[in-house]
Amino acid sequence: MSRREAFEQAVSPHTRGLYAFIRHLNRGECDDIYQEAMLAAWQGFESLQDPDALRPWLYGIARRKAMDAYRRQYRKDAREEGWPAELPQNGFEGQSTLKLDLDQALSTLKAEDRALLYLVFNQGFTYRQAGEALGIPEGTVKSRVYALKRRLKLLLGDKEETA
């Protein structure tokens, strides 16, 4: 089997979820970021020793590429406009009030925290896998997810009480 075939066979089960993850992080440049992530994965594929680490490794590359793109855009906007650009609104789309409230609550979180929740709850990553993808210890993932769930519950609870 050629290197190209081995790469395609290993990566193809993860491409849809990876693209969705990138889109969640940066909607405006998701195609470019996806291509950059795939190129970086291709270049580093032979150095990957553990096949079980492929999925977190791919998502880690995608996260870094998305954050690089965000930083580039932030610096460009700051130079052009003279003040920092707003963080893009990422989250779940829908017409229901709950989804709109959830979208608003998620928009108050840092991009890294939204990425963590997305990996755990949307992509089904274990805490260990999410930690590997984001470059943080498993214990930190557990405590951050717990704290983020509490924060979102409070934010959503406040909305329900005032409605």
C-alpha positions in Angstrom: 0.0 0.0 0.0 1.4 3.4 -0.9 1.8 6.2 1.6 -1.1 8.1 -0.1 -3.4 5.1 0.2 -2.4 4.5 3.8 -3.0 8.2 4.7 -6.4 8.2 2.9 -7.5 5.0 4.6 -6.5 6.2 8.0 -7.9 9.7 7.7 -11.1 9.3 5.7 -13.3 8.1 8.6 -12.5 11.4 10.4 -12.9 13.9 7.6 -16.5 14.9 8.1 -16.2 15.4 11.9 -12.9 17.2 11.4 -14.5 19.6 8.9 -17.4 20.2 11.3 -15.1 20.9 14.1 -13.1 23.4 12.0 -16.4 25.0 10.9 -17.4 25.3 14.5 -14.2 27.1 15.4 -14.0 29.4 12.4 -16.8 29.5 9.8 -15.3 32.1 7.6 -12.2 30.3 6.6 -13.1 26.6 7.3 -12.2 25.4 3.8 -8.7 27.0 3.9 -8.1 25.8 7.5 -9.3 22.3 6.5 -6.8 22.2 3.6 -4.0 23.5 5.9 -4.8 20.9 8.5 -4.9 18.1 5.9 -1.5 19.2 4.5 0.0 19.3 8.0 -1.4 15.8 8.7 0.0 14.5 5.5 3.4 15.9 6.2 3.5 14.5 9.7 1.6 11.2 9.1 4.7 9.0 8.9 5.9 10.3 12.3 2.7 9.2 14.0 3.6 6.1 16.0 0.3 5.1 17.7 -2.7 4.5 15.4 -5.0 5.0 18.4 -3.7 8.6 18.7 -4.7 9.5 15.1 -8.1 11.1 15.9 -6.9 13.4 18.7 -3.8 14.1 16.7 -5.9 15.3 13.7 -8.2 17.4 15.9 -5.2 18.9 17.6 -3.7 19.9 14.2 -7.1 21.4 13.1 -7.4 23.4 16.4 -4.0 24.9 16.0 -4.6 25.8 12.3 -8.0 27.4 13.3 -6.4 29.4 16.1 -3.6 30.5 13.7 -6.2 31.7 11.2 -8.1 33.5 14.0 -5.0 35.2 15.2 -4.1 36.3 11.7 -7.5 37.7 11.1 -7.6 39.4 14.5 -4.2 41.1 13.8 -5.4 42.2 10.3 -8.7 43.6 11.7 -6.9 45.4 14.5 -4.5 47.0 12.0 -7.2 48.0 9.6 -9.8 49.2 12.0 -7.6 50.3 14.9 -9.4 48.2 17.5 -9.8 44.5 18.2 -12.3 42.5 16.1 -15.2 40.7 17.8 -14.9 37.0 18.4 -17.1 35.3 15.7 -20.4 33.9 16.9 -20.0 30.1 16.8 -22.5 27.5 18.0 -25.6 25.7 17.3 -28.1 27.1 14.8 -31.8 26.8 15.0 -35.1 28.6 15.5 -36.0 27.5 19.0 -35.5 29.8 21.9 -33.5 27.2 23.8 -31.1 26.8 20.9 -30.8 30.6 20.6 -30.2 30.9 24.3 -27.6 28.1 24.1 -25.9 29.9 21.2 -25.8 33.1 23.1 -24.4 31.3 26.2 -21.8 29.5 24.2 -20.7 32.8 22.6 -19.7 34.1 26.0 -17.1 31.3 26.3 -13.5 31.4 25.1 -12.8 29.7 21.8 -10.7 27.0 23.6 -13.6 26.3 25.9 -16.1 26.0 23.1 -13.7 23.7 21.3 -13.4 21.5 24.4 -17.2 21.2 24.8 -17.6 20.5 21.0 -15.1 17.7 21.1 -16.6 16.0 24.2 -20.3 16.5 23.5 -20.5 16.7 19.7 -17.7 14.5 18.6 -17.9 12.0 21.4 -14.2 12.3 22.5 -13.3 10.8 25.8 -11.7 13.2 28.3 -8.3 11.7 27.5 -8.8 12.1 23.7 -10.0 15.7 24.1 -7.0 16.5 26.3 -4.6 15.0 23.7 -6.3 17.0 20.9 -6.1 20.3 22.8 -2.8 19.7 24.5 -4.1 19.7 28.1 -4.0 17.0 30.8 -7.1 14.8 31.2 -7.7 16.0 34.8 -7.8 19.6 33.5 -10.3 18.5 30.8 -12.6 17.0 33.5 -12.5 20.0 35.7 -13.0 22.5 32.8 -15.9 20.5 31.5 -17.5 20.4 34.9 -17.0 24.2 35.4 -18.2 25.0 31.9 -21.4 22.9 32.3 -22.1 24.7 35.6 -21.5 28.1 34.0 -23.8 27.3 31.0 -26.4 25.9 33.4 -26.4 29.2 35.3 -26.5 31.3 32.1 -29.4 29.2 30.7 -31.1 29.1 34.1 -31.0 32.9 34.3 -32.7 33.1 30.9 -35.5 30.7 31.9 -36.2 32.6 35.2 -36.6 35.9 33.4 -38.7 34.6 30.6 
